[in-house]
């Protein structure tokens, strides 16, 4: 069982809220995809700290796959919305 100090969980949740806010601020699609990938990885750490390793592994795998897919599509379509 993993027991994380409360400040670690607070820092991770603060990072999640900042990532959500950053997605609405930036207009560059590549930056949004990278922030989404970071959000998902931080969320995987949160799941691990909440003693749900199966969900953490799934979150990390889906985050990597979807981030690579989004970055590939953005590289073909373009970085700026029209």
C-alpha positions in Angstrom: 0.0 0.0 0.0 1.3 3.4 -0.9 0.8 6.3 1.5 1.6 9.6 -0.1 1.8 12.8 2.0 -1.1 15.1 1.6 1.1 17.8 0.0 2.0 15.5 -2.9 -1.6 14.8 -3.7 -2.3 18.6 -3.4 0.5 19.4 -5.8 -0.7 16.8 -8.4 -4.3 18.0 -8.2 -3.1 21.6 -8.6 -1.2 20.6 -11.7 -4.3 19.0 -13.1 -6.3 22.2 -12.6 -3.5 24.3 -14.2 -3.4 21.9 -17.2 -7.2 22.3 -17.7 -6.9 26.1 -17.6 -3.9 26.0 -20.0 -5.8 24.1 -22.6 -8.3 26.9 -22.8 -5.6 29.6 -23.0 -3.5 28.3 -25.9 -4.7 28.3 -29.5 -1.9 26.1 -30.9 -3.2 22.6 -31.3 0.2 21.0 -30.8 0.6 22.7 -27.4 -2.9 21.5 -26.5 -2.0 17.9 -27.4 1.2 18.1 -25.3 -0.6 19.5 -22.3 -3.3 16.8 -22.6 -0.5 14.2 -22.6 0.9 15.7 -19.5 -2.5 15.9 -17.9 -3.0 12.2 -18.5 0.3 11.2 -17.1 -0.3 13.2 -13.9 -3.7 11.6 -13.7 -2.0 8.2 -13.9 0.2 9.2 -10.9 -2.9 10.3 -9.0 -4.6 6.9 -9.7 -1.4 5.2 -8.4 -1.4 7.2 -5.2 -5.1 6.3 -4.8 -4.0 2.6 -4.8 -5.6 1.8 -8.2 -2.6 0.5 -10.2 -4.7 -1.2 -12.9 -6.4 2.1 -13.7 -3.1 3.9 -13.6 -1.5 1.6 -16.1 -4.5 1.9 -18.4 -4.5 5.7 -18.1 -0.8 5.9 -19.0 -1.2 3.6 -22.0 -4.2 5.4 -23.3 -2.5 8.8 -22.7 0.6 7.8 -24.7 -1.5 6.3 -27.5 -3.9 9.1 -27.9 -1.2 11.8 -27.6 0.9 10.1 -30.4 -2.3 9.9 -32.5 -3.2 13.5 -31.9 0.3 14.8 -32.6 0.4 12.7 -35.8 -2.9 14.2 -37.0 -1.9 17.7 -36.1 1.3 17.4 -38.0 -0.7 16.5 -41.1 -3.6 19.0 -40.7 -1.8 22.0 -39.3 -1.2 23.6 -35.9 -3.6 26.5 -36.0 -7.4 26.3 -36.2 -9.0 28.2 -39.0 
